[in-house]
Amino acid sequence: MRRARSPHVHDVSRPTAGPAAALRPPRHLLSALAALALVLGVLIGLPAVSQAAGSLPCDIYGAAGTPCVAAHSTTRALLSSYAGPLYQVTRASDGARTDVGPLAPGGYADAARQDTFCQNTTCRITEVYDQTARHNDLTPGPAGTAGTGADRGADAGEIAVTAGGHKVYGLWISPGVGYRYTGVASGVAVDGRPEGAYMVASGTHVGSDCCFDYGNAERTPADTGNGHMDAVSIATTCYFAPCTGSGPWVEADLENGMFQGGNGSNTANRGNSSAFVTAVLKNDGQTKYALKGGDSRSGPLTTWWDGGLPTRGGYRPMQQEGGIILGTGGDNSNWNRGTFFEGVMVAGYPTDAAENAVQANIVSVGYDGATDVPDGPQGTITGPGGTCVDVTADDTGGNGAAVDLWDCQRWAEDQHWQHNADGSLSTIGRCLDIEGNGTANGAEVELWDCDGVGGQKWQQRADGSLFNPQSGRCLDAPNGTTANGTRLRIWDCNGSAAQKFSVDGGAPVASPGGKCLDVAADDSGGNGAAVQLWDCQSYAVDQHWYHDAGGSLRTLGRCLDINGNGTASGTEVELWDCNGAGGQKWQQRADGSLFNPQSGRCLDAPNGTTANGTRLRIWDCNGSAAQRFTTG
């Protein structure tokens, strides 16, 4: 049992300093200002919650004569007048559902609504709403002629990024996750009619299996032949060799082939591997198609192909059926992975000018954050030999799926576990369970619906073991075996290396005095929780931090932040929702310090104090031992 800590009283009345304070008020005002912003945002369109009127993707396409017939996003409105729901989440604990909409018409998603609704449990995204008037809404797809069976919704808290400075959630697609409009969607192209589509997706959370697609597909999940699909994809699939580099590439899934241009192979397509990729496809349905890709955070689109449709048979003319897929193939091949943030489908063949304007709008959003690592409260369970606790069958584990050891893969959803308040460990919607709720030595563990039985209770102990109180035994790798696929079991606790399983979520930040960077209140840190020094504990989730490519340091689904976005020497640090503010950017420097560029100051232990509970702050960088913080 981890020693409880004294609660830290946070002085919310402390004034902030520096010019940034004008941009981000002290937090005791935030709740009042948030309410005021919502009212004013509706009345005058404050940029804090809404985007420039008349400039969003569907406004742009509509003005160019190619109106949106489907618009899907979990991050923002794609039409300046849109004020309806963006997506629906369903709570695991009681099956309740709620819709998440924009903060204001034409605005960014209200992620706080999801956070509040899903607090102390998990949620799945069970519907992504169409923002056009056509109601081409997407729900988890039915089983098809390929894939692993019916799709499940994405874990709602799996991937959080920022857009427009706001925390928002993406759709983390892993094997078995996918969405579909089954039937003929309203207004979507059929039988060789022209259309266009784009999506903003991750260029780092990608794979080569089939298929991470968005766009036009068969009306039912079955492969009905060449030319019956017209969907954009971002993947490392080199379906028609040769290909240039290792991808990922923006490709067209036209059914029975991932086309990088022309007849399939196109060595001019060099791929797009930025954290956020704008992937564009348009097809006149008769003789030509075009593929474009770009960094969703900066710069223009690059045209990878603009020419003839394949001559392989069945593609001239196209024979689209008008269904819609997201995250799968047309026959429900749901083996690939990806991260989706937004996308639209339009009627007609879009102009280059319209696509360029849409890309400029996407860049203006300022998407930021890592897109290839699941975040939220989940963390890996590091096992013997540096392996990870894993579920067989690549993220699709149903009841009874074996739990084993496997090489750690940062993108694997089924290697990211949440240690819940009731002691259970959950991943992909189910819990780590002892087979048959058994208690005997050698009973194997598996995945099963979370039902609160004793075989699903696990305690992280100071020696690194995971202890099951009902059986009085520990999670164990038989005979210390660490090979991929080693099936785990329970066994008499013996303190051996075969029983070292550390629930974490990143890596410790080595700190002055041999301490670790820690959050007050034992793994439950909310907004404003103090960040301090504490004895290093391998099992402490809140001592394991991710230093992502954007410079933020994250744990427990939040970021290391300077109070009030302050810049003055002595301003304390805390945990806060990741929002991309300057007070959440940290650079590891060669002298071991953690430097905050906005303030020009370094993380600091006041006066070199290293006692447990020492509250950290920023201070003028001085190279002293009090400023040695090394990320893992």
C-alpha positions in Angstrom: 0.0 0.0 0.0 1.4 3.4 -0.9 1.8 5.8 1.9 -0.9 8.5 1.9 0.3 12.1 1.6 -0.9 15.2 3.3 -3.2 17.2 1.0 -1.6 20.4 -0.4 -3.6 23.6 0.0 -3.4 25.4 -3.3 -3.4 29.2 -3.0 -5.7 30.2 -5.8 -5.6 33.9 -4.7 -1.9 34.3 -5.7 -1.6 36.9 -8.4 0.1 36.0 -11.7 2.8 38.1 -13.4 4.1 38.8 -16.8 2.3 39.5 -20.1 0.9 36.0 -20.4 -1.3 36.7 -17.4 -3.4 38.9 -19.6 -4.0 35.9 -21.9 -4.7 33.4 -19.2 -6.4 34.6 -16.0 -5.7 33.3 -12.5 -7.6 30.0 -12.1 -10.0 31.2 -9.4 -11.7 33.2 -12.2 -11.9 30.4 -14.8 -15.3 29.0 -13.9 -16.9 32.4 -14.0 -15.0 33.4 -17.2 -15.9 30.1 -18.9 -19.6 30.7 -18.3 -19.3 34.3 -19.5 -17.3 33.1 -22.6 -20.0 30.7 -23.5 -22.6 33.5 -23.4 -20.5 36.0 -25.3 -19.3 33.4 -27.7 -22.8 32.7 -28.9 -23.5 36.5 -29.2 -20.3 37.7 -30.8 -18.3 34.6 -31.8 -15.3 34.9 -29.4 -12.3 33.2 -31.0 -11.6 31.4 -27.7 -14.5 29.1 -28.3 -15.5 29.5 -32.0 -13.8 29.9 -35.3 -14.0 32.6 -37.9 -17.5 32.7 -39.4 -17.8 31.6 -43.0 -14.3 30.1 -43.2 -14.7 26.5 -42.1 -14.3 23.6 -44.5 -17.9 23.0 -45.4 -18.4 26.8 -45.8 -15.5 26.8 -48.2 -16.6 23.8 -50.2 -20.2 25.1 -50.4 -19.1 28.4 -51.7 -17.1 26.6 -54.4 -20.1 24.7 -55.6 -19.1 21.3 -54.1 -21.2 21.1 -50.9 -20.5 18.8 -48.0 -22.7 15.7 -47.9 -21.1 14.3 -44.8 -18.9 16.0 -42.2 -17.5 14.2 -39.2 -15.2 15.4 -36.4 -14.6 14.8 -32.7 -12.6 18.0 -32.4 -14.6 20.9 -33.9 -17.5 22.1 -36.0 -16.8 22.0 -39.7 -19.6 24.4 -40.6 -19.6 27.9 -39.1 -23.3 27.7 -38.2 -23.2 24.2 -36.7 -24.2 24.0 -33.0 -25.4 20.4 -32.8 -23.6 17.4 -31.3 -20.3 16.2 -32.6 -20.2 12.7 -31.1 -21.8 10.5 -28.5 -20.0 8.7 -25.6 -21.4 5.7 -23.7 -20.2 5.1 -20.1 -19.0 1.6 -19.2 -20.2 1.8 -15.5 -23.9 2.1 -16.2 -24.4 2.3 -20.0 -25.5 5.9 -19.9 -24.9 8.1 -22.9 -24.3 11.8 -23.5 -23.6 14.0 -26.6 -20.5 16.2 -26.8 -21.0 19.3 -28.9 -19.0 22.5 -29.7 -18.4 25.2 -27.1 -20.2 27.6 -29.4 -21.7 27.5 -32.9 -18.8 26.8 -35.3 -16.5 26.1 -32.3 -14.3 23.5 -30.7 -15.4 20.4 -28.9 -16.4 20.7 -25.3 -14.0 18.0 -24.0 -14.8 19.0 -20.4 -18.3 17.6 -20.8 -16.8 14.2 -21.7 -14.3 14.4 -18.9 -17.0 15.1 -16.3 -19.4 12.4 -17.7 -16.7 9.7 -17.9 -15.0 10.5 -14.5 -14.0 7.4 -12.5 -15.0 5.1 -15.4 -14.3 4.6 -19.1 -16.3 5.6 -22.1 -16.5 4.6 -25.7 -17.4 6.8 -28.7 -20.6 5.1 -29.9 -21.7 7.6 -32.6 -20.0 10.3 -34.7 -22.7 12.7 -36.0 -22.9 14.1 -39.4 -22.8 17.9 -39.2 -24.7 18.4 -42.5 -28.5 18.3 -42.6 -28.3 14.8 -44.2 -27.8 12.9 -40.9 -25.2 10.5 -42.3 -24.2 9.6 -38.8 -21.6 6.8 -38.1 -21.9 4.0 -35.6 -19.8 0.9 -35.0 -20.1 -1.2 -38.0 -21.6 -4.7 -38.3 -19.6 -7.8 -39.1 -18.6 -8.2 -42.7 -17.1 -10.7 -45.0 -13.6 -9.9 -43.6 -12.2 -8.6 -40.3 -12.7 -9.7 -36.8 -16.4 -9.4 -36.5 -18.6 -6.5 -35.6 -16.8 -3.3 -34.7 -16.6 -1.6 -31.3 -16.4 2.1 -30.6 -13.1 3.8 -29.8 -12.1 4.4 -26.2 -13.2 8.0 -25.8 -10.2 9.0 -23.6 -7.5 7.2 -25.6 -6.1 10.2 -27.5 -6.3 13.9 -26.4 -4.7 16.7 -28.4 -5.2 20.5 -28.6 -7.0 22.4 -31.3 -7.4 26.2 -31.2 -5.8 26.0 -27.8 -8.5 23.7 -26.5 -8.2 20.1 -25.2 -10.1 17.9 -27.7 -10.3 14.1 -28.3 -9.6 12.2 -31.4 -10.7 8.7 -32.5 -8.1 6.1 -31.7 -8.6 3.4 -34.2 -7.1 0.0 -33.3 -7.9 -3.5 -34.7 -11.6 -4.2 -34.1 -12.6 -0.5 -33.9 -14.5 1.1 -36.8 -17.6 3.0 -37.9 -20.0 2.8 -40.8 -23.1 4.2 -42.4 -24.8 1.0 -43.7 -26.9 1.6 -46.7 -26.8 4.4 -49.2 -26.0 7.6 -47.4 -27.9 10.8 -48.4 -26.2 12.7 -51.2 -23.1 10.5 -51.4 -21.9 9.7 -54.9 -23.0 6.5 -56.6 -22.5 4.9 -60.0 -19.6 7.0 -61.3 -20.6 10.4 -60.0 -17.9 12.9 -59.0 -16.9 13.4 -55.3 -14.1 14.5 -53.0 -13.0 13.8 -49.5 -10.4 14.8 -47.0 -9.5 13.7 -43.5 -7.1 14.9 -40.8 -5.4 11.9 -39.3 -2.2 10.9 -37.6 0.9 10.2 -39.8 2.6 8.4 -36.9 0.0 6.1 -35.6 -0.2 4.0 -38.7 0.0 0.4 -40.0 0.1 -1.7 -43.1 -2.9 -3.9 -42.5 -6.3 -3.4 -44.1 -7.7 -0.7 -43.7 -7.7 2.7 -42.1 -10.1 4.4 -44.6 -12.6 7.3 -44.6 -15.0 7.7 -47.4 -17.3 6.0 -49.9 -17.8 2.2 -49.5 -20.2 -0.7 -50.2 -23.7 -0.2 -48.8 -23.2 -3.5 -46.9 -19.8 -4.8 -45.5 -18.8 -7.0 -48.5 -16.3 -6.7 -51.3 -18.5 -6.3 -54.4 -15.7 -5.7 -56.9 -13.3 -3.1 -58.4 -14.4 0.5 -58.3 -17.1 0.0 -55.7 -15.2 2.1 -53.1 -13.7 5.6 -53.2 -12.1 6.2 -49.8 -9.0 8.1 -48.7 -6.4 6.3 -46.6 -3.2 7.0 -44.7 -1.1 3.8 -44.2 2.2 2.1 -44.7 0.5 -0.3 -47.2 2.6 -0.7 -50.3 0.0 -2.7 -52.2 1.4 -2.1 -55.7 5.2 -2.1 -55.7 7.5 -0.3 -56.1 6.9 2.4 -53.5 9.1 5.2 -52.4 10.4 5.0 -48.8 8.5 3.3 -46.0 5.4 5.6 -45.8 2.9 6.3 -44.6 1.4 7.3 -47.9 -1.9 9.1 -48.7 -3.7 6.4 -50.8 -7.0 5.8 -52.5 -8.9 2.6 -51.6 -10.9 2.0 -54.7 -11.6 -1.6 -53.7 -9.1 -4.5 -54.3 -6.2 -2.2 -54.2 -4.6 0.8 -52.3 -3.6 3.2 -55.1 -0.9 5.7 -54.6 -1.6 7.1 -58.1 -2.2 5.9 -61.6 -2.5 2.1 -61.9 -1.4 1.7 -58.2 2.3 2.2 -58.0 3.5 5.8 -58.0 7.1 6.4 -56.9 6.4 10.2 -57.0 4.3 9.7 -53.9 6.9 10.2 -51.2 4.5 9.9 -48.2 3.4 12.1 -45.3 4.7 11.3 -41.8 3.9 14.4 -39.8 2.0 14.0 -36.5 -1.1 15.4 -38.2 -1.7 14.8 -41.9 -4.3 16.3 -44.3 -5.1 13.4 -46.7 -7.1 14.4 -49.8 -8.8 12.4 -52.5 -11.0 13.5 -55.4 -12.5 11.4 -58.2 -14.6 12.4 -61.2 -15.9 8.9 -61.3 -15.2 8.5 -65.0 -11.6 9.0 -66.0 -9.4 10.8 -63.4 -8.6 11.1 -59.7 -6.2 13.1 -57.6 -4.4 12.5 -54.3 -2.8 15.2 -52.1 -1.2 15.3 -48.7 0.1 17.9 -46.3 1.1 18.7 -42.8 -2.1 19.8 -41.0 -0.1 22.2 -38.9 1.8 24.1 -41.5 2.3 24.7 -45.3 0.4 23.8 -48.4 -0.8 20.5 -49.8 1.4 18.5 -52.1 -0.2 16.8 -55.1 0.9 13.2 -55.4 -1.2 12.3 -58.3 -3.5 14.1 -60.7 -4.3 12.0 -63.7 -6.1 8.9 -65.0 -8.0 6.3 -63.0 -6.7 2.8 -63.0 -7.0 0.7 -66.2 -7.1 -2.6 -64.3 -10.8 -3.1 -65.0 -13.9 -1.9 -63.1 -12.5 1.6 -62.3 -13.6 3.4 -65.5 -16.3 4.3 -64.7 -16.4 4.0 -61.0 -19.3 2.0 -59.4 -19.5 3.6 -56.0 -22.3 2.4 -53.7 -22.7 5.3 -51.4 -22.0 3.8 -48.0 -19.6 5.5 -45.6 -16.7 3.9 -43.6 -14.3 5.3 -41.0 -11.4 3.2 -39.8 -12.1 0.0 -41.7 -12.3 -1.4 -45.3 -15.4 -1.8 -47.4 -15.8 -5.5 -46.3 -15.2 -4.5 -42.7 -11.5 -5.4 -42.8 -10.7 -3.9 -39.4 -7.1 -4.9 -38.7 -5.3 -1.6 -39.2 -4.7 1.3 -36.8 -4.9 5.1 -37.1 -6.1 8.3 -35.4 -8.9 10.4 -36.9 -9.7 14.0 -36.0 -11.9 15.3 -38.8 -13.1 14.7 -42.3 -15.7 15.6 -44.9 -17.2 14.2 -48.1 -18.4 16.5 -50.9 -20.6 16.2 -54.0 -18.8 17.1 -57.2 -15.1 17.4 -58.1 -13.6 20.1 -55.8 -11.4 22.8 -57.2 -7.7 23.1 -56.2 -8.5 26.5 -54.9 -11.1 25.2 -52.5 -8.8 22.4 -51.3 -6.0 24.9 -50.7 -8.4 27.1 -48.7 -9.5 24.2 -46.6 -5.9 23.3 -45.9 -5.2 26.9 -44.8 -8.2 26.7 -42.4 -6.9 23.4 -41.0 -3.5 24.9 -40.4 -5.1 27.8 -38.6 -6.6 25.4 -36.1 -3.2 24.8 -34.6 -3.5 21.1 -33.9 -0.8 20.1 -31.4 0.2 17.0 -29.4 1.4 13.5 -29.8 -0.9 11.3 -32.0 0.8 8.0 -31.7 0.7 7.3 -28.0 -2.5 6.5 -26.1 -2.9 9.0 -23.2 -5.6 9.6 -20.6 -5.2 7.6 -17.3 -3.9 4.5 -19.0 -0.4 3.3 -18.7 1.6 0.3 -19.6 2.3 -2.6 -17.2 6.0 -3.3 -17.6 6.7 -7.0 -16.9 9.7 -9.2 -16.6 12.4 -8.8 -19.1 11.2 -5.3 -20.1 8.2 -6.8 -21.8 4.6 -5.5 -21.5 1.4 -7.1 -20.3 -0.6 -7.7 -23.5 -3.8 -9.2 -24.7 -3.6 -11.8 -27.5 -5.2 -11.1 -30.9 -4.1 -7.5 -31.4 -6.5 -5.2 -29.6 -9.5 -7.3 -30.2 -9.7 -9.3 -27.0 -13.1 -10.6 -26.1 -14.1 -12.6 -23.0 -11.5 -15.3 -22.3 -8.7 -13.7 -24.4 -5.4 -14.8 -23.0 -3.2 -12.2 -21.2 0.5 -12.6 -21.9 3.8 -10.9 -22.3 4.9 -9.2 -25.5 7.4 -6.7 -26.8 6.2 -3.2 -25.8 4.5 -1.3 -28.6 3.7 2.3 -27.7 0.7 2.3 -30.1 -0.9 -0.9 -28.9 -4.2 -0.1 -27.2 -4.3 -3.5 -25.4 -1.0 -2.7 -23.7 -2.4 0.4 -22.1 -4.2 -0.4 -18.8 -6.2 1.8 -16.4 -5.8 1.0 -12.7 -9.3 1.8 -11.5 -10.4 3.0 -8.1 -12.0 -0.4 -7.3 -8.6 -2.1 -7.8 -9.4 -3.5 -11.3 -7.0 -3.2 -14.3 -8.9 -2.6 -17.5 -8.0 -2.3 -21.2 -10.1 -2.3 -24.4 -13.3 -2.3 -22.3 -12.6 -5.4 -20.2 -10.7 -6.3 -17.0 -7.7 -8.4 -16.1 -9.3 -11.5 -14.5 -8.3 -14.8 -13.0 -9.9 -17.6 -15.0 -13.0 -18.9 -13.3 -12.4 -16.5 -10.5 -9.9 -19.0 -9.3 -7.5 -18.9 -6.4 -5.2 -21.9 -6.9 -1.5 -21.7 -7.8 -1.2 -21.7 -11.6 -4.6 -20.3 -12.4 -4.2 -18.4 -15.6 -5.3 -14.8 -16.2 -7.5 -13.6 -19.0 -9.6 -10.7 -20.1 -13.3 -10.6 -19.0 -16.1 -8.2 -18.7 -15.6 -6.0 -15.6 -17.9 -7.4 -12.9 -16.3 -6.5 -9.6 -15.4 -10.1 -8.5 -12.3 -10.8 -6.4 -10.4 -12.2 -9.3 -10.3 -8.8 -10.8 -8.8 -6.9 -7.9 -5.1 -6.1 -8.0 -2.9 -4.1 -5.7 0.5 -2.7 -6.8 2.9 -3.4 -3.9 6.2 -1.7 -3.0 8.3 -4.7 -4.2 6.9 -4.2 -7.7 4.4 -7.1 -7.6 0.7 -7.1 -8.5 -1.1 -8.8 -5.7 -4.6 -10.4 -5.8 -6.1 -10.2 -2.3 -8.8 -12.8 -2.9 -6.3 -15.6 -3.7 -3.4 -14.1 -1.7 -1.2 -14.7 -4.7 0.7 -12.5 -7.2 0.7 -12.1 -11.0 3.5 -14.4 -12.3 5.4 -15.2 -15.5 5.9 -19.0 -15.3 9.5 -20.0 -14.4 10.6 -16.5 -15.2 10.0 -17.0 -19.0 9.8 -13.7 -20.9 9.3 -14.8 -24.5 6.6 -13.2 -26.5 3.3 -15.0 -25.9 4.2 -16.2 -22.4 0.8 -16.8 -20.7 0.5 -15.2 -17.3 -0.9 -16.8 -14.1 -1.1 -16.3 -10.4 1.4 -17.9 -8.0 2.6 -17.7 -4.4 4.2 -14.3 -3.9 8.0 -14.7 -3.8 9.5 -11.4 -4.7 11.3 -12.9 -7.7 11.9 -11.1 -11.0 9.1 -13.2 -12.5 6.7 -11.2 -10.4 7.8 -7.7 -11.1 4.9 -5.9 -12.9 5.0 -2.1 -12.7 1.9 -0.2 -13.6 3.1 3.1 -15.1 2.4 5.4 -18.0 5.7 6.8 -19.1 9.0 7.2 -17.4 10.1 8.9 -14.1 11.7 12.4 -14.1 14.8 12.0 -12.0 14.9 15.0 -9.6 17.1 16.7 -7.0 18.2 14.5 -4.0 17.4 11.3 -5.9 13.6 12.1 -5.7 11.0 11.9 -8.4 8.7 14.4 -9.9 5.3 13.6 -8.3 1.7 14.7 -8.1 0.1 15.3 -4.7 -2.9 13.1 -3.8 -1.7 9.6 -4.9 -2.5 9.2 -8.6 -5.7 11.2 -8.6 -4.5 14.6 -9.5 -7.1 16.9 -11.0 -6.7 20.5 -12.3 -4.5 22.5 -9.9 -2.9 19.5 -8.1 0.5 20.4 -6.7 3.6 19.0 -8.4 6.3 18.2 -5.9 9.2 16.0 -5.0 8.7 12.5 -3.5 10.6 9.3 -2.9 10.6 7.4 -6.2 8.1 4.5 -6.3 8.2 2.3 -9.4 4.5 1.6 -9.0 3.3 5.2 -8.8 1.4 6.1 -11.9 1.8 9.9 -11.2 5.6 9.6 -11.2 5.6 8.4 -14.8 5.6 11.2 -17.4 5.5 11.4 -21.2 7.7 14.1 -22.7 5.9 14.5 -26.1 7.2 16.0 -29.3 5.3 19.2 -28.6 7.3 19.8 -25.4 4.6 19.0 -22.9 5.2 16.6 -19.9 2.0 14.5 -19.2 0.8 12.2 -16.5 -2.6 11.1 -15.4 -4.0 12.6 -18.6 -2.9 16.2 -17.7 0.2 18.4 -18.2 2.9 20.0 -16.1 1.8 23.6 -16.0 2.9 26.9 -14.5 0.1 28.3 -12.4 -1.8 31.0 -14.2 0.5 30.6 -17.2 2.8 32.8 -15.2 6.4 33.8 -16.0 7.7 35.3 -12.7 10.4 33.7 -10.6 8.8 31.7 -7.8 5.6 30.8 -9.7 4.6 27.3 -8.6 3.9 24.5 -11.0 0.9 22.2 -11.0 -1.1 19.7 -13.1 -3.7 21.1 -15.6 -5.6 20.0 -18.6 -3.2 20.0 -21.6 -4.0 23.1 -23.7 -0.8 24.0 -25.5 -0.2 27.1 -23.5 3.4 28.4 -23.1 3.4 27.4 -19.5 3.2 23.8 -20.5 6.2 23.7 -22.8 9.5 22.2 -21.3 12.8 21.6 -23.0 15.4 19.2 -21.6 18.8 21.0 -21.6 22.3 19.5 -21.7 23.0 20.6 -18.1 20.0 18.5 -16.9 17.6 21.4 -16.4 14.0 21.6 -17.6 13.6 25.0 -19.3 10.4 26.8 -20.0 10.9 29.0 -23.1 7.9 31.3 -22.4 9.2 32.4 -19.1 12.9 31.9 -19.8 13.2 30.1 -16.5 13.8 26.6 -15.2 12.0 24.1 -13.0 13.4 24.5 -9.5 13.3 23.0 -6.0 13.2 26.0 -3.7 16.5 26.6 -1.9 17.6 23.1 -2.9 15.1 21.5 -0.5 14.5 17.8 -1.4 12.2 16.7 1.4 9.0 14.8 0.4 6.3 17.2 -0.5 8.6 20.0 -1.6 6.4 22.1 -4.0 8.2 23.0 -7.2 8.4 26.3 -9.0 10.1 28.1 -11.8 13.2 30.2 -11.1 16.1 31.9 -13.0 18.2 29.2 -14.5 21.4 28.8 -12.6 22.8 25.3 -13.3 22.5 24.3 -9.6 21.6 20.9 -8.3 18.2 22.2 -7.4 17.4 22.4 -11.1 18.5 18.9 -12.2 15.4 17.2 -13.6 16.1 14.5 -16.2 13.2 13.0 -18.2 13.3 9.3 -19.1 
